[in-house]
C-alpha cells in the first residue's frame, strides 16, 4: 500500500496525479476463507482490521450487499463520546474514543477526528441530578467529564439561548475530549488497511443463506456464489434480525429509522457538539459549515432510509428555542439510517446458538462512536472463541438471565 504523506502529495503534483493507487482492491470471492464478516460498514471493517492487526488472522472476506460504508456508517451525525453511566458501556465507549485519538496515524488515513468537546444540556432539575450522578460515575470509571453551569455553557457555545422560556439551560455534562470524526473516512481508512493486509472486500454481494452442518457454520450462499468459512461474523446493524433468521436463531432486537438533516452552510458559529435531550435534538457544525442536526428514532418498526417531514418539523421546532440563530436556515438534505434497538439500549457482542457464528449488533443510535472499540472487542471474541473483558457483559444470555445494561434510563438518550 502506498503511504500517504506530504512528500507523496508533492511527488504526485509533479506527475500530474497519475501515480495514485486505488484505495482498496475489488477481487472476486474465493471458494473459502478462514473468516467471513458480513457487513462492510464501520463495525465490520474494524472487526476485520483488528483480527489482522491484533490476532494475525488475514484470510478474511468482508461481504457487503451494497457499497462499502453505505449503511449506517454513512448515515449518522458523527458524534463521539463515552460519558455513559453503566460501567460496561463506559468501558467499551471509552476504548473506542481513545482509539479514535490516534486512528488517523494507525490507518495512515485522515479520519478528521475533532476532539472539540460534547455538552449534554441539563434543561430540567431531574437532568441536573442525573448528570451530576453520571459525572461522579465517570470519575470512578476513569472517563474525563464534569458538570458545568449555564454560564460555562454560554461561554463554550455563544449562540445558545440559556434563558429559554420553556426549557432553560441549567447546566451540562461536559466531555472535553469527545467530538466528531468524518464518518465515510473512518470506513475508507479501515477498508484501505484491511485490503493492504490481503483481506478481500467484496461489494454488491448479498448473503442469501447461511450454510451449516450439524449445528456448526460452514459458509454462506451469496448472489455471487457459495463461499465457505470456518468462522462467521454477522455485523449488519438494522438487518441483524434478517441474517440471524438465516442462521436459525432469533434476536431480541427491533429495527427502526433514525433521521437526521443538515442545513445550508454558514460561517463558523459553534465549535462544540451540543445535545439537548429534553427536547430531543442535537447539533454540531461540519467543516463545510453545515449544521448537522439529529433527533429521535421513529416510533414504529421500519427499514426505510428516507426521512419524513414530521420529524424535521419536530426536531427543528425543539432546537429553535435553544438556538434562535437557526430559525431562518434552509435544510440542505435529509436522511435516515436503520438502527437495531435492544430492550436495554445496549449492544450485543456474542457467540450464537450456531457454533462458530458470532454477532455484533444492537448499537441502536450509538453505533458510530463505538466503531473502534466494537471492532477491537469483536475481533477478540472471534479470534479466541470467548469474549474478552470489553465484550463479556454484552452476551446474548443476559436477556435470558435478566442482566440488563439499561442505558435507556441511565443515559437518558442513547445517541
C-alpha angles and dihedrals in degrees: 000000000000110000119234113231143140088262091053091050091051091047093051091048088065092046096053089251091288098129101066117117128216109273092235138002124255104210131172113256117266120227093253143010135184090236133018119196114196109209127044096209125114096284095046094046092045090051091053093045094053091043086061100037100041103027107025095239110139105148089100137138120202109201122201124182093207128010127323113275093002097125127061092327090070095035106062140087096250098234116162120194140134104196096125123146103223115078095229092051095046091050098055095039092048089050088054094046092050091049090051088059092070101020095111091055093043093052098033085231127107107242089176095234108187115190091197095145134256123239118195105198122228106211099163132045088244090059091049090057092044095050093046087054091049092049090055091047091049090052089057091046093051094247113138109233137129139187111245132189128247092261090059090047090054091048091051094045112023095182092064121104106222094179100060113161096232104026113021117188108252095176140300144243101245125201107182095191095050119096143118142298135195104271100207092043089058090056093043093048093051091044092052092050093047092050090049089056090056099260119145117236107196116189127191088032112126120193110233101175142005115232118217139170123199094344095312126107116244103172146299139273113230140178086259096050139277119319123191127213143168094219131027128200119195110204106156106127111207093018094054093109091054094052092043090055089053088053092050105254139091130236130213092234137109128200124230136161121256113201134208140165142192129221128226111281118274135176116282109289106151128031100182135062115253124196120190106190099176092061090028104233134116133191145186135164121246126221088257091058098254118137106233108213129186137177141175133317121265115271094232136053115266144140100220124133094196129096128235131221097235091059092051090050094046096047098042093045089056094048099044092073092053094040107030090174091074097057096099099038120117122232111246100190142340135205145162137219128209107243126193112223127197123199094255093039091239126118132257119232104168156128112259136217087264109080115246091009116118131184135207113187146111097081089136111183095346102066105112096055090052100051101109095039092044092050092047093052095041092050091053091049093050096043096049100029090231130076122258123221094281096053100033097088092051100063124135090243092070090078092055092045097043095241095141122178094210108201092151088078101024098052097034088218129027101215 
